[in-house]
């Protein structure tokens, strides 16, 4: 029988193509920016709310959503840590980078001048 006319062969081929597509996308979440992950998550939610997808596609969308939510949480957690770190630096004497010694040689009068004029 011609594989193009066999519905089972067509389903198997479609599933394999979907698996290859999944492999190409696998791990992509780890490199997405927060905005990219959030935008993709919103697209999935909109599609699911419109009920345009069948069961399998909805399940795949849900799985992708879980990964995207995890990515967003990781990015937010890292941003929060960085803000806390920078806040501590300000409290400890105004270091601009972690591990950098405070610049105690400046007069307090210079503090009112813009950075470019110091």
Biopython code that builds the backbone (N, CA, C, O; Angstrom):
import numpy as np
from Bio.PDB.StructureBuilder import StructureBuilder

atoms = [
    (1, "UNK", "N", (0.835, -1.173, 0.000)),
    (1, "UNK", "CA", (0.000, 0.000, 0.000)),
    (1, "UNK", "C", (0.884, 1.242, 0.000)),
    (1, "UNK", "O", (1.933, 1.267, 0.644)),
    (2, "UNK", "N", (0.465, 2.249, -0.709)),
    (2, "UNK", "CA", (1.186, 3.514, -0.796)),
    (2, "UNK", "C", (1.195, 4.186, 0.578)),
    (2, "UNK", "O", (0.126, 4.417, 1.143)),
    (3, "UNK", "N", (2.393, 4.514, 1.144)),
    (3, "UNK", "CA", (2.467, 5.126, 2.465)),
    (3, "UNK", "C", (1.724, 6.465, 2.544)),
    (3, "UNK", "O", (1.247, 6.852, 3.611)),
    (4, "UNK", "N", (1.628, 7.165, 1.418)),
    (4, "UNK", "CA", (0.925, 8.442, 1.419)),
    (4, "UNK", "C", (-0.570, 8.258, 1.624)),
    (4, "UNK", "O", (-1.246, 9.166, 2.108)),
    (5, "UNK", "N", (-1.095, 7.086, 1.260)),
    (5, "UNK", "CA", (-2.518, 6.825, 1.392)),
    (5, "UNK", "C", (-2.865, 6.095, 2.687)),
    (5, "UNK", "O", (-4.035, 6.029, 3.063)),
    (6, "UNK", "N", (-1.880, 5.558, 3.357)),
    (6, "UNK", "CA", (-2.105, 4.815, 4.590)),
    (6, "UNK", "C", (-2.224, 5.789, 5.766)),
    (6, "UNK", "O", (-1.255, 6.476, 6.087)),
    (7, "UNK", "N", (-3.385, 5.863, 6.412)),
    (7, "UNK", "CA", (-3.571, 6.834, 7.490)),
    (7, "UNK", "C", (-2.662, 6.570, 8.691)),
    (7, "UNK", "O", (-2.222, 7.515, 9.346)),
    (8, "UNK", "N", (-2.376, 5.315, 8.987)),
    (8, "UNK", "CA", (-1.500, 5.001, 10.113)),
    (8, "UNK", "C", (-0.089, 5.514, 9.836)),
    (8, "UNK", "O", (0.537, 6.120, 10.705)),
    (9, "UNK", "N", (0.409, 5.271, 8.628)),
    (9, "UNK", "CA", (1.743, 5.758, 8.270)),
    (9, "UNK", "C", (1.794, 7.277, 8.336)),
    (9, "UNK", "O", (2.793, 7.857, 8.763)),
    (10, "UNK", "N", (0.720, 7.911, 7.913)),
    (10, "UNK", "CA", (0.649, 9.377, 7.980)),
    (10, "UNK", "C", (0.707, 9.875, 9.409)),
    (10, "UNK", "O", (1.386, 10.861, 9.694)),
    (11, "UNK", "N", (-0.004, 9.198, 10.325)),
    (11, "UNK", "CA", (0.027, 9.580, 11.738)),
    (11, "UNK", "C", (1.407, 9.372, 12.344)),
    (11, "UNK", "O", (1.900, 10.209, 13.100)),
    (12, "UNK", "N", (2.026, 8.241, 12.002)),
    (12, "UNK", "CA", (3.368, 7.954, 12.512)),
    (12, "UNK", "C", (4.346, 9.008, 12.007)),
    (12, "UNK", "O", (5.173, 9.499, 12.775)),
    (13, "UNK", "N", (4.264, 9.359, 10.736)),
    (13, "UNK", "CA", (5.160, 10.371, 10.166)),
    (13, "UNK", "C", (4.931, 11.726, 10.830)),
    (13, "UNK", "O", (5.888, 12.443, 11.122)),
    (14, "UNK", "N", (3.675, 12.079, 11.068)),
    (14, "UNK", "CA", (3.368, 13.349, 11.717)),
    (14, "UNK", "C", (3.904, 13.368, 13.140)),
    (14, "UNK", "O", (4.427, 14.383, 13.598)),
    (15, "UNK", "N", (3.774, 12.238, 13.843)),
    (15, "UNK", "CA", (4.286, 12.163, 15.217)),
    (15, "UNK", "C", (5.805, 12.304, 15.234)),
    (15, "UNK", "O", (6.362, 13.003, 16.081)),
    (16, "UNK", "N", (6.471, 11.632, 14.290)),
    (16, "UNK", "CA", (7.936, 11.735, 14.222)),
    (16, "UNK", "C", (8.362, 13.170, 13.943)),
    (16, "UNK", "O", (9.319, 13.665, 14.539)),
    (17, "UNK", "N", (7.658, 13.832, 13.044)),
    (17, "UNK", "CA", (7.965, 15.232, 12.728)),
    (17, "UNK", "C", (7.768, 16.102, 13.969)),
    (17, "UNK", "O", (8.572, 16.994, 14.241)),
    (18, "UNK", "N", (6.704, 15.842, 14.712)),
    (18, "UNK", "CA", (6.453, 16.581, 15.949)),
    (18, "UNK", "C", (7.543, 16.343, 16.972)),
    (18, "UNK", "O", (7.952, 17.270, 17.671)),
    (19, "UNK", "N", (8.023, 15.099, 17.070)),
    (19, "UNK", "CA", (9.106, 14.785, 17.998)),
    (19, "UNK", "C", (10.384, 15.504, 17.590)),
    (19, "UNK", "O", (11.108, 16.015, 18.445)),
    (20, "UNK", "N", (10.667, 15.548, 16.291)),
    (20, "UNK", "CA", (11.860, 16.265, 15.825)),
    (20, "UNK", "C", (11.729, 17.749, 16.131)),
    (20, "UNK", "O", (12.698, 18.386, 16.544)),
    (21, "UNK", "N", (10.550, 18.298, 15.935)),
    (21, "UNK", "CA", (10.307, 19.709, 16.243)),
    (21, "UNK", "C", (10.505, 19.953, 17.730)),
    (21, "UNK", "O", (11.094, 20.959, 18.123)),
    (22, "UNK", "N", (10.018, 19.042, 18.551)),
    (22, "UNK", "CA", (10.190, 19.145, 19.995)),
    (22, "UNK", "C", (11.650, 19.098, 20.397)),
    (22, "UNK", "O", (12.076, 19.811, 21.305)),
    (23, "UNK", "N", (12.420, 18.251, 19.714)),
    (23, "UNK", "CA", (13.852, 18.152, 19.998)),
    (23, "UNK", "C", (14.556, 19.457, 19.657)),
    (23, "UNK", "O", (15.465, 19.885, 20.369)),
    (24, "UNK", "N", (14.131, 20.094, 18.557)),
    (24, "UNK", "CA", (14.748, 21.367, 18.173)),
    (24, "UNK", "C", (14.413, 22.450, 19.189)),
    (24, "UNK", "O", (15.246, 23.311, 19.473)),
    (25, "UNK", "N", (13.198, 22.415, 19.739)),
    (25, "UNK", "CA", (12.771, 23.415, 20.709)),
    (25, "UNK", "C", (13.225, 23.079, 22.117)),
    (25, "UNK", "O", (13.280, 23.960, 22.974)),
    (26, "UNK", "N", (13.548, 21.824, 22.368)),
    (26, "UNK", "CA", (13.940, 21.396, 23.704)),
    (26, "UNK", "C", (15.151, 22.179, 24.177)),
    (26, "UNK", "O", (16.152, 22.280, 23.469)),
    (27, "UNK", "N", (15.054, 22.726, 25.366)),
    (27, "UNK", "CA", (16.148, 23.502, 25.908)),
    (27, "UNK", "C", (16.132, 24.955, 25.482)),
    (27, "UNK", "O", (16.873, 25.762, 26.043)),
    (28, "UNK", "N", (15.326, 25.307, 24.526)),
    (28, "UNK", "CA", (15.248, 26.697, 24.067)),
    (28, "UNK", "C", (14.786, 27.614, 25.188)),
    (28, "UNK", "O", (15.195, 28.773, 25.249)),
    (29, "UNK", "N", (13.932, 27.104, 26.080)),
    (29, "UNK", "CA", (13.424, 27.919, 27.181)),
    (29, "UNK", "C", (14.567, 28.460, 28.034)),
    (29, "UNK", "O", (14.489, 29.571, 28.558)),
    (30, "UNK", "N", (15.628, 27.667, 28.167)),
    (30, "UNK", "CA", (16.741, 28.048, 29.028)),
    (30, "UNK", "C", (17.481, 29.282, 28.534)),
    (30, "UNK", "O", (18.168, 29.939, 29.317)),
    (31, "UNK", "N", (17.355, 29.613, 27.247)),
    (31, "UNK", "CA", (18.064, 30.770, 26.707)),
    (31, "UNK", "C", (17.135, 31.943, 26.408)),
    (31, "UNK", "O", (17.585, 33.007, 25.982)),
    (32, "UNK", "N", (15.843, 31.743, 26.633)),
    (32, "UNK", "CA", (14.881, 32.815, 26.349)),
    (32, "UNK", "C", (15.001, 33.942, 27.371)),
    (32, "UNK", "O", (15.306, 33.720, 28.543)),
    (33, "UNK", "N", (14.753, 35.151, 26.889)),
    (33, "UNK", "CA", (14.638, 36.260, 27.825)),
    (33, "UNK", "C", (13.290, 36.139, 28.526)),
    (33, "UNK", "O", (12.427, 35.369, 28.104)),
    (34, "UNK", "N", (13.121, 36.892, 29.576)),
    (34, "UNK", "CA", (11.855, 36.893, 30.306)),
    (34, "UNK", "C", (10.717, 37.291, 29.364)),
    (34, "UNK", "O", (9.662, 36.656, 29.348)),
    (35, "UNK", "N", (10.942, 38.343, 28.583)),
    (35, "UNK", "CA", (9.893, 38.839, 27.682)),
    (35, "UNK", "C", (9.532, 37.828, 26.598)),
    (35, "UNK", "O", (8.359, 37.688, 26.251)),
    (36, "UNK", "N", (10.529, 37.121, 26.061)),
    (36, "UNK", "CA", (10.253, 36.097, 25.058)),
    (36, "UNK", "C", (9.422, 34.956, 25.645)),
    (36, "UNK", "O", (8.452, 34.504, 25.036)),
    (37, "UNK", "N", (9.812, 34.499, 26.826)),
    (37, "UNK", "CA", (9.093, 33.399, 27.475)),
    (37, "UNK", "C", (7.672, 33.814, 27.810)),
    (37, "UNK", "O", (6.738, 33.037, 27.614)),
    (38, "UNK", "N", (7.495, 35.026, 28.312)),
    (38, "UNK", "CA", (6.170, 35.516, 28.671)),
    (38, "UNK", "C", (5.286, 35.662, 27.432)),
    (38, "UNK", "O", (4.106, 35.314, 27.467)),
    (39, "UNK", "N", (5.849, 36.173, 26.346)),
    (39, "UNK", "CA", (5.076, 36.328, 25.113)),
    (39, "UNK", "C", (4.628, 34.969, 24.570)),
    (39, "UNK", "O", (3.486, 34.815, 24.136)),
    (40, "UNK", "N", (5.530, 33.987, 24.597)),
    (40, "UNK", "CA", (5.170, 32.655, 24.112)),
    (40, "UNK", "C", (4.122, 32.022, 25.019)),
    (40, "UNK", "O", (3.205, 31.355, 24.541)),
    (41, "UNK", "N", (4.254, 32.225, 26.307)),
    (41, "UNK", "CA", (3.275, 31.710, 27.262)),
    (41, "UNK", "C", (1.898, 32.322, 26.997)),
    (41, "UNK", "O", (0.890, 31.616, 27.025)),
    (42, "UNK", "N", (1.853, 33.621, 26.743)),
    (42, "UNK", "CA", (0.584, 34.295, 26.443)),
    (42, "UNK", "C", (-0.051, 33.748, 25.167)),
    (42, "UNK", "O", (-1.270, 33.590, 25.095)),
    (43, "UNK", "N", (0.776, 33.459, 24.160)),
    (43, "UNK", "CA", (0.259, 32.876, 22.915)),
    (43, "UNK", "C", (-0.389, 31.519, 23.170)),
    (43, "UNK", "O", (-1.467, 31.226, 22.652)),
    (44, "UNK", "N", (0.275, 30.703, 23.965)),
    (44, "UNK", "CA", (-0.257, 29.370, 24.279)),
    (44, "UNK", "C", (-1.580, 29.495, 25.017)),
    (44, "UNK", "O", (-2.543, 28.795, 24.701)),
    (45, "UNK", "N", (-1.628, 30.386, 26.000)),
    (45, "UNK", "CA", (-2.850, 30.572, 26.785)),
    (45, "UNK", "C", (-3.997, 31.043, 25.898)),
    (45, "UNK", "O", (-5.114, 30.534, 25.997)),
    (46, "UNK", "N", (-3.719, 32.015, 25.032)),
    (46, "UNK", "CA", (-4.759, 32.515, 24.124)),
    (46, "UNK", "C", (-5.294, 31.397, 23.234)),
    (46, "UNK", "O", (-6.502, 31.278, 23.032)),
    (47, "UNK", "N", (-4.395, 30.586, 22.708)),
    (47, "UNK", "CA", (-4.808, 29.490, 21.832)),
    (47, "UNK", "C", (-5.670, 28.493, 22.596)),
    (47, "UNK", "O", (-6.675, 28.006, 22.078)),
    (48, "UNK", "N", (-5.273, 28.192, 23.829)),
    (48, "UNK", "CA", (-6.040, 27.240, 24.628)),
    (48, "UNK", "C", (-7.407, 27.831, 25.010)),
    (48, "UNK", "O", (-8.406, 27.112, 25.052)),
    (49, "UNK", "N", (-7.444, 29.125, 25.283)),
    (49, "UNK", "CA", (-8.719, 29.768, 25.623)),
    (49, "UNK", "C", (-9.675, 29.793, 24.442)),
    (49, "UNK", "O", (-10.889, 29.702, 24.624)),
    (50, "UNK", "N", (-9.134, 29.917, 23.222)),
    (50, "UNK", "CA", (-9.982, 29.898, 22.016)),
    (50, "UNK", "C", (-10.442, 28.487, 21.682)),
    (50, "UNK", "O", (-11.323, 28.285, 20.846)),
    (51, "UNK", "N", (-9.830, 27.516, 22.348)),
    (51, "UNK", "CA", (-10.140, 26.100, 22.130)),
    (51, "UNK", "C", (-9.886, 25.681, 20.683)),
    (51, "UNK", "O", (-10.629, 24.888, 20.105)),
    (52, "UNK", "N", (-8.812, 26.239, 20.117)),
    (52, "UNK", "CA", (-8.422, 25.913, 18.743)),
    (52, "UNK", "C", (-7.656, 24.605, 18.663)),
    (52, "UNK", "O", (-7.469, 24.058, 17.576)),
    (53, "UNK", "N", (-7.212, 24.101, 19.805)),
    (53, "UNK", "CA", (-6.333, 22.931, 19.804)),
    (53, "UNK", "C", (-7.083, 21.691, 20.269)),
    (53, "UNK", "O", (-8.015, 21.767, 21.070)),
    (54, "UNK", "N", (-6.657, 20.557, 19.751)),
    (54, "UNK", "CA", (-7.189, 19.278, 20.197)),
    (54, "UNK", "C", (-6.510, 18.871, 21.496)),
    (54, "UNK", "O", (-5.689, 19.610, 22.040)),
    (55, "UNK", "N", (-6.856, 17.705, 21.979)),
    (55, "UNK", "CA", (-6.331, 17.221, 23.252)),
    (55, "UNK", "C", (-4.811, 17.132, 23.250)),
    (55, "UNK", "O", (-4.160, 17.630, 24.168)),
    (56, "UNK", "N", (-4.241, 16.503, 22.230)),
    (56, "UNK", "CA", (-2.786, 16.313, 22.183)),
    (56, "UNK", "C", (-2.059, 17.656, 22.127)),
    (56, "UNK", "O", (-1.064, 17.872, 22.818)),
    (57, "UNK", "N", (-2.574, 18.541, 21.296)),
    (57, "UNK", "CA", (-1.943, 19.858, 21.167)),
    (57, "UNK", "C", (-2.102, 20.663, 22.455)),
    (57, "UNK", "O", (-1.195, 21.399, 22.842)),
    (58, "UNK", "N", (-3.241, 20.528, 23.113)),
    (58, "UNK", "CA", (-3.450, 21.213, 24.393)),
    (58, "UNK", "C", (-2.494, 20.687, 25.451)),
    (58, "UNK", "O", (-1.943, 21.458, 26.237)),
    (59, "UNK", "N", (-2.298, 19.384, 25.471)),
    (59, "UNK", "CA", (-1.374, 18.787, 26.423)),
    (59, "UNK", "C", (0.057, 19.255, 26.159)),
    (59, "UNK", "O", (0.798, 19.564, 27.092)),
    (60, "UNK", "N", (0.432, 19.304, 24.898)),
    (60, "UNK", "CA", (1.765, 19.793, 24.536)),
    (60, "UNK", "C", (1.909, 21.270, 24.920)),
    (60, "UNK", "O", (2.966, 21.696, 25.386)),
    (61, "UNK", "N", (0.840, 22.044, 24.720)),
    (61, "UNK", "CA", (0.859, 23.450, 25.115)),
    (61, "UNK", "C", (0.994, 23.609, 26.617)),
    (61, "UNK", "O", (1.706, 24.492, 27.095)),
    (62, "UNK", "N", (0.314, 22.756, 27.355)),
    (62, "UNK", "CA", (0.406, 22.796, 28.815)),
    (62, "UNK", "C", (1.831, 22.466, 29.269)),
    (62, "UNK", "O", (2.379, 23.120, 30.156)),
    (63, "UNK", "N", (2.415, 21.453, 28.651)),
    (63, "UNK", "CA", (3.790, 21.069, 28.982)),
    (63, "UNK", "C", (4.758, 22.218, 28.680)),
    (63, "UNK", "O", (5.638, 22.523, 29.485)),
    (64, "UNK", "N", (4.590, 22.846, 27.527)),
    (64, "UNK", "CA", (5.441, 23.978, 27.169)),
    (64, "UNK", "C", (5.228, 25.136, 28.147)),
    (64, "UNK", "O", (6.176, 25.837, 28.502)),
    (65, "UNK", "N", (3.987, 25.330, 28.576)),
    (65, "UNK", "CA", (3.673, 26.401, 29.526)),
    (65, "UNK", "C", (4.399, 26.197, 30.846)),
    (65, "UNK", "O", (4.918, 27.148, 31.431)),
    (66, "UNK", "N", (4.434, 24.962, 31.311)),
    (66, "UNK", "CA", (5.121, 24.663, 32.565)),
    (66, "UNK", "C", (6.599, 25.045, 32.454)),
    (66, "UNK", "O", (7.159, 25.636, 33.378)),
    (67, "UNK", "N", (7.229, 24.709, 31.330)),
    (67, "UNK", "CA", (8.644, 25.040, 31.125)),
    (67, "UNK", "C", (8.842, 26.556, 31.040)),
    (67, "UNK", "O", (9.816, 27.090, 31.569)),
    (68, "UNK", "N", (7.912, 27.242, 30.371)),
    (68, "UNK", "CA", (8.025, 28.693, 30.237)),
    (68, "UNK", "C", (7.824, 29.398, 31.575)),
    (68, "UNK", "O", (8.509, 30.374, 31.880)),
    (69, "UNK", "N", (6.888, 28.902, 32.365)),
    (69, "UNK", "CA", (6.669, 29.475, 33.697)),
    (69, "UNK", "C", (7.913, 29.281, 34.553)),
    (69, "UNK", "O", (8.318, 30.185, 35.283)),
    (70, "UNK", "N", (8.516, 28.103, 34.463)),
    (70, "UNK", "CA", (9.750, 27.844, 35.211)),
    (70, "UNK", "C", (10.839, 28.820, 34.777)),
    (70, "UNK", "O", (11.556, 29.361, 35.619)),
    (71, "UNK", "N", (10.970, 29.047, 33.481)),
    (71, "UNK", "CA", (11.973, 29.982, 32.973)),
    (71, "UNK", "C", (11.717, 31.394, 33.511)),
    (71, "UNK", "O", (12.646, 32.072, 33.950)),
    (72, "UNK", "N", (10.457, 31.832, 33.476)),
    (72, "UNK", "CA", (10.120, 33.167, 33.978)),
    (72, "UNK", "C", (10.458, 33.279, 35.455)),
    (72, "UNK", "O", (11.017, 34.288, 35.888)),
    (73, "UNK", "N", (10.128, 32.264, 36.229)),
    (73, "UNK", "CA", (10.437, 32.279, 37.668)),
    (73, "UNK", "C", (11.946, 32.324, 37.906)),
    (73, "UNK", "O", (12.415, 33.046, 38.786)),
    (74, "UNK", "N", (12.702, 31.559, 37.129)),
    (74, "UNK", "CA", (14.159, 31.555, 37.278)),
    (74, "UNK", "C", (14.744, 32.935, 36.975)),
    (74, "UNK", "O", (15.606, 33.423, 37.706)),
    (75, "UNK", "N", (14.274, 33.558, 35.900)),
    (75, "UNK", "CA", (14.771, 34.885, 35.534)),
    (75, "UNK", "C", (14.417, 35.892, 36.623)),
    (75, "UNK", "O", (15.253, 36.710, 37.007)),
    (76, "UNK", "N", (13.183, 35.836, 37.122)),
    (76, "UNK", "CA", (12.771, 36.754, 38.188)),
    (76, "UNK", "C", (13.583, 36.518, 39.464)),
    (76, "UNK", "O", (13.980, 37.470, 40.135)),
    (77, "UNK", "N", (13.826, 35.258, 39.792)),
    (77, "UNK", "CA", (14.611, 34.930, 40.980)),
    (77, "UNK", "C", (16.032, 35.488, 40.843)),
    (77, "UNK", "O", (16.577, 36.040, 41.799)),
    (78, "UNK", "N", (16.627, 35.346, 39.665)),
    (78, "UNK", "CA", (17.968, 35.885, 39.426)),
    (78, "UNK", "C", (17.981, 37.408, 39.500)),
    (78, "UNK", "O", (18.913, 37.996, 40.048)),
    (79, "UNK", "N", (16.957, 38.042, 38.954)),
    (79, "UNK", "CA", (16.867, 39.496, 39.002)),
    (79, "UNK", "C", (16.713, 39.968, 40.448)),
    (79, "UNK", "O", (17.329, 40.953, 40.853)),
    (80, "UNK", "N", (15.902, 39.273, 41.211)),
    (80, "UNK", "CA", (15.707, 39.628, 42.610)),
    (80, "UNK", "C", (17.022, 39.498, 43.386)),
    (80, "UNK", "O", (17.349, 40.360, 44.202)),
    (81, "UNK", "N", (17.766, 38.431, 43.134)),
    (81, "UNK", "CA", (19.060, 38.242, 43.793)),
    (81, "UNK", "C", (20.021, 39.367, 43.436)),
    (81, "UNK", "O", (20.744, 39.882, 44.290)),
    (82, "UNK", "N", (20.017, 39.733, 42.180)),
    (82, "UNK", "CA", (20.913, 40.803, 41.721)),
    (82, "UNK", "C", (20.550, 42.141, 42.363)),
    (82, "UNK", "O", (21.436, 42.901, 42.753)),
    (83, "UNK", "N", (19.251, 42.433, 42.476)),
    (83, "UNK", "CA", (18.804, 43.675, 43.111)),
    (83, "UNK", "C", (19.211, 43.681, 44.586)),
    (83, "UNK", "O", (19.678, 44.697, 45.101)),
    (84, "UNK", "N", (19.034, 42.551, 45.257)),
    (84, "UNK", "CA", (19.442, 42.452, 46.672)),
    (84, "UNK", "C", (20.939, 42.664, 46.818)),
    (84, "UNK", "O", (21.392, 43.353, 47.733)),
    (85, "UNK", "N", (21.707, 42.066, 45.909)),
    (85, "UNK", "CA", (23.165, 42.207, 45.938)),
    (85, "UNK", "C", (23.570, 43.662, 45.737)),
    (85, "UNK", "O", (24.437, 44.175, 46.444)),
    (86, "UNK", "N", (22.946, 44.319, 44.778)),
    (86, "UNK", "CA", (23.271, 45.722, 44.512)),
    (86, "UNK", "C", (22.843, 46.620, 45.667)),
    (86, "UNK", "O", (23.533, 47.586, 45.991)),
    (87, "UNK", "N", (21.717, 46.308, 46.283)),
    (87, "UNK", "CA", (21.261, 47.087, 47.440)),
    (87, "UNK", "C", (22.245, 46.966, 48.596)),
    (87, "UNK", "O", (22.532, 47.953, 49.273)),
    (88, "UNK", "N", (22.761, 45.765, 48.825)),
    (88, "UNK", "CA", (23.758, 45.570, 49.874)),
    (88, "UNK", "C", (25.013, 46.369, 49.573)),
    (88, "UNK", "O", (25.618, 46.947, 50.476)),
    (89, "UNK", "N", (25.406, 46.405, 48.306)),
    (89, "UNK", "CA", (26.589, 47.174, 47.929)),
    (89, "UNK", "C", (26.404, 48.649, 48.240)),
    (89, "UNK", "O", (27.329, 49.307, 48.716)),
    (90, "UNK", "N", (25.232, 49.163, 47.978)),
    (90, "UNK", "CA", (24.963, 50.573, 48.284)),
    (90, "UNK", "C", (25.045, 50.828, 49.776)),
    (90, "UNK", "O", (25.582, 51.850, 50.207)),
    (91, "UNK", "N", (24.521, 49.914, 50.561)),
    (91, "UNK", "CA", (24.542, 50.058, 52.015)),
    (91, "UNK", "C", (25.951, 49.938, 52.577)),
    (91, "UNK", "O", (26.251, 50.520, 53.619)),
    (92, "UNK", "N", (26.810, 49.198, 51.907)),
    (92, "UNK", "CA", (28.163, 48.939, 52.395)),
    (92, "UNK", "C", (29.184, 49.977, 51.937)),
    (92, "UNK", "O", (30.375, 49.816, 52.204)),
    (93, "UNK", "N", (28.765, 50.999, 51.280)),
    (93, "UNK", "CA", (29.728, 52.033, 50.904)),
    (93, "UNK", "C", (29.749, 52.370, 49.436)),
    (93, "UNK", "O", (30.685, 53.032, 48.987)),
    (94, "UNK", "N", (28.774, 51.953, 48.668)),
    (94, "UNK", "CA", (28.660, 52.387, 47.290)),
    (94, "UNK", "C", (29.543, 51.687, 46.294)),
    (94, "UNK", "O", (29.879, 52.271, 45.264)),
    (95, "UNK", "N", (29.933, 50.458, 46.558)),
    (95, "UNK", "CA", (30.695, 49.721, 45.555)),
    (95, "UNK", "C", (29.833, 49.555, 44.312)),
    (95, "UNK", "O", (28.630, 49.316, 44.419)),
    (96, "UNK", "N", (30.436, 49.679, 43.136)),
    (96, "UNK", "CA", (29.667, 49.544, 41.906)),
    (96, "UNK", "C", (29.583, 48.109, 41.421)),
    (96, "UNK", "O", (28.638, 47.749, 40.719)),
    (97, "UNK", "N", (30.548, 47.288, 41.782)),
    (97, "UNK", "CA", (30.559, 45.887, 41.368)),
    (97, "UNK", "C", (30.932, 45.020, 42.556)),
    (97, "UNK", "O", (31.715, 45.449, 43.403)),
    (98, "UNK", "N", (30.392, 43.813, 42.641)),
    (98, "UNK", "CA", (30.790, 42.915, 43.725)),
    (98, "UNK", "C", (32.288, 42.666, 43.692)),
    (98, "UNK", "O", (32.870, 42.443, 42.630)),
    (99, "UNK", "N", (32.909, 42.707, 44.869)),
    (99, "UNK", "CA", (34.339, 42.459, 44.954)),
    (99, "UNK", "C", (35.196, 43.672, 44.703)),
    (99, "UNK", "O", (36.412, 43.604, 44.883)),
    (100, "UNK", "N", (34.611, 44.781, 44.294)),
    (100, "UNK", "CA", (35.364, 45.993, 44.037)),
    (100, "UNK", "C", (35.469, 46.797, 45.328)),
    (100, "UNK", "O", (34.483, 46.934, 46.052)),
    (101, "UNK", "N", (36.643, 47.324, 45.620)),
    (101, "UNK", "CA", (36.841, 48.097, 46.842)),
    (101, "UNK", "C", (36.114, 49.427, 46.749)),
    (101, "UNK", "O", (36.037, 50.017, 45.672)),
    (102, "UNK", "N", (35.570, 49.912, 47.881)),
    (102, "UNK", "CA", (34.902, 51.208, 47.857)),
    (102, "UNK", "C", (35.898, 52.318, 47.555)),
    (102, "UNK", "O", (37.070, 52.230, 47.921)),
    (103, "UNK", "N", (35.428, 53.351, 46.892)),
    (103, "UNK", "CA", (36.269, 54.487, 46.531)),
    (103, "UNK", "C", (36.176, 55.509, 47.657)),
    (103, "UNK", "O", (35.314, 56.387, 47.633)),
    (104, "UNK", "N", (37.069, 55.395, 48.648)),
    (104, "UNK", "CA", (37.052, 56.294, 49.802)),
    (104, "UNK", "C", (37.858, 57.557, 49.561)),
    (104, "UNK", "O", (37.891, 58.437, 50.420)),
    (105, "UNK", "N", (38.502, 57.663, 48.425)),
    (105, "UNK", "CA", (39.345, 58.810, 48.145)),
    (105, "UNK", "C", (38.532, 60.021, 47.731)),
    (105, "UNK", "O", (39.072, 61.127, 47.697)),
    (106, "UNK", "N", (37.268, 59.860, 47.419)),
    (106, "UNK", "CA", (36.443, 60.982, 46.976)),
    (106, "UNK", "C", (35.994, 61.823, 48.144)),
    (106, "UNK", "O", (35.685, 61.304, 49.217)),
    (107, "UNK", "N", (35.958, 63.128, 47.931)),
    (107, "UNK", "CA", (35.370, 64.041, 48.902)),
    (107, "UNK", "C", (33.869, 63.919, 48.870)),
    (107, "UNK", "O", (33.298, 63.599, 47.827)),
    (108, "UNK", "N", (33.220, 64.165, 49.980)),
    (108, "UNK", "CA", (31.756, 64.134, 49.986)),
    (108, "UNK", "C", (31.191, 65.277, 49.172)),
    (108, "UNK", "O", (30.048, 65.193, 48.723)),
    (109, "UNK", "N", (31.966, 66.367, 48.959)),
    (109, "UNK", "CA", (31.504, 67.480, 48.136)),
    (109, "UNK", "C", (31.336, 67.071, 46.684)),
    (109, "UNK", "O", (30.497, 67.622, 45.971)),
    (110, "UNK", "N", (32.143, 66.090, 46.238)),
    (110, "UNK", "CA", (32.072, 65.622, 44.861)),
    (110, "UNK", "C", (30.799, 64.838, 44.591)),
    (110, "UNK", "O", (30.420, 64.671, 43.432)),
    (111, "UNK", "N", (30.140, 64.360, 45.616)),
    (111, "UNK", "CA", (28.975, 63.497, 45.449)),
    (111, "UNK", "C", (27.826, 64.186, 44.735)),
    (111, "UNK", "O", (26.994, 63.519, 44.120)),
    (112, "UNK", "N", (27.764, 65.504, 44.805)),
    (112, "UNK", "CA", (26.669, 66.210, 44.148)),
    (112, "UNK", "C", (26.917, 66.423, 42.667)),
    (112, "UNK", "O", (25.985, 66.754, 41.934)),
    (113, "UNK", "N", (28.145, 66.241, 42.206)),
    (113, "UNK", "CA", (28.476, 66.409, 40.799)),
    (113, "UNK", "C", (28.051, 65.176, 40.002)),
    (113, "UNK", "O", (28.095, 64.063, 40.526)),
    (114, "UNK", "N", (27.640, 65.354, 38.741)),
    (114, "UNK", "CA", (27.344, 64.190, 37.883)),
    (114, "UNK", "C", (28.595, 63.332, 37.740)),
    (114, "UNK", "O", (29.717, 63.830, 37.827)),
    (115, "UNK", "N", (28.390, 62.050, 37.522)),
    (115, "UNK", "CA", (29.502, 61.113, 37.413)),
    (115, "UNK", "C", (30.528, 61.513, 36.361)),
    (115, "UNK", "O", (31.725, 61.308, 36.566)),
    (116, "UNK", "N", (30.098, 62.065, 35.269)),
    (116, "UNK", "CA", (30.998, 62.437, 34.191)),
    (116, "UNK", "C", (31.914, 63.597, 34.556)),
    (116, "UNK", "O", (32.949, 63.778, 33.915)),
    (117, "UNK", "N", (31.564, 64.387, 35.568)),
    (117, "UNK", "CA", (32.363, 65.553, 35.952)),
    (117, "UNK", "C", (33.319, 65.273, 37.101)),
    (117, "UNK", "O", (34.037, 66.179, 37.525)),
    (118, "UNK", "N", (33.350, 64.094, 37.600)),
    (118, "UNK", "CA", (34.226, 63.771, 38.734)),
    (118, "UNK", "C", (35.618, 63.457, 38.269)),
    (118, "UNK", "O", (36.490, 63.163, 39.086)),
]
sb = StructureBuilder()
sb.init_structure("model")
sb.init_model(0)
sb.init_chain("A")
sb.init_seg("    ")
for serial, (resi, resn, name, xyz) in enumerate(atoms, 1):
    if name == "N":
        sb.init_residue(resn, " ", resi, " ")
    sb.init_atom(name, np.array(xyz, "f"), 0.0, 1.0, " ", f" {name:<3s}", serial, name[0])
structure = sb.get_structure()
